[in-house]
Amino acid sequence: MDRRGQLCVGIDPHPGLLAEWGLNDDAAGLERFSRTVVEAVGEQVAALKPQVALYERHGSTGIAVLERLLAECADAGVLSIADAKRGDIGSTMAAYADAWLRDGSPLAADAVTLSPYLGFESLRPALDLAAETGRGVFVLALTSNPEGASVQHTGGPDSRSVAARIVDAAAAENVRPEAGAEPDLGSVGLVVGATVGTALADLDIDLAASRAPLLAPGLGAQGATAADLRRTFAAAYPNVLATSSRGILRAGPDLRSLREAALRTGAELASAR
Ligand SMILES: O=C(O)c1cc(=O)[nH]c(=O)n1[C@@H]1O[C@H](COP(=O)(O)O)[C@@H](O)[C@H]1O
């Protein structure tokens, strides 16, 4: 982010987008779509975030395309975030961690998105493997969809909301006193939607203190702007990696148009007030 700015481009090969790009809704279309995005913006943006579901719907051939895409991200020198939203009991979580975060795994990415619905501590195998292999995780805290609040804003007996507890748990992970001179950010990131409005203040959440990289979806197709992000995240804004999928992808398949869309959005993020 220091070198390339605060934009992540999501790679979401929806059937409708494939058709708009003149591609078939099959593995060959998926491969062409994925390669085009890497070629257009892979040397320009901080990260690419393939949406795993859109590869899974093609079965094993789609997963094979995803494997190649993750390898191509590494070759292009751009960070990859596998948007898989995994979460399960610890013993199964170890297998998910192995799939997405282990050196040499065919699906190894630089980071993976995780769902803490089974309890933050159930994510332990992924937290530990990420720390061990120099990777990262992004744990859902306040999601960008309107339905998220019904779970994430609710509080327990101490009235701290579910989202605030997840942020607190990530913050505790990101403090590693034994590490000596620490980098600004830890490896346990959080997902906080660009669309959450005043929720951070309402729920008394201090994101800046969490030292978490903040993956913020909702820019573009879901209606949020760079100015919304600036306002919503306030002091934590420098830690935000804003992610946009359809908002950028609709400019394709022309390479230059895709690049320009990403450049324009990146510039808006850099100058947001
Ligand atoms: O983890 C995510 O990236 C994510 C979390 C969230 O709260 N909201 C959200 O939209 N996402 C993902 O971000 C992408 C948003 O796509 P666009 O709305 O097309 O920019 C999709 O792949 C979503 O699954």
The ligand as an ORCA input file, in Angstrom:
! r2SCAN-3c Opt
* xyz 0 1
  O     -14.786    -10.150      2.080
  C     -15.172     -9.437      1.145
  O     -14.406     -9.076      0.253
  C     -16.536     -8.884      1.199
  C     -17.013     -8.569      2.453
  C     -18.151     -7.745      2.581
  O     -18.527     -7.334      3.666
  N     -18.786     -7.364      1.445
  C     -18.365     -7.727      0.188
  O     -18.973     -7.280     -0.797
  N     -17.283     -8.557      0.054
  C     -16.882     -9.078     -1.272
  O     -16.369     -8.009     -2.046
  C     -16.802     -8.132     -3.407
  C     -17.619     -6.896     -3.763
  O     -17.873     -6.845     -5.119
  P     -18.424     -5.511     -5.831
  O     -19.669     -5.134     -5.101
  O     -18.668     -5.949     -7.233
  O     -17.348     -4.455     -5.721
  C     -17.583     -9.428     -3.510
  O     -16.702    -10.444     -3.952
  C     -18.023     -9.699     -2.089
  O     -18.136    -11.074     -1.802
*
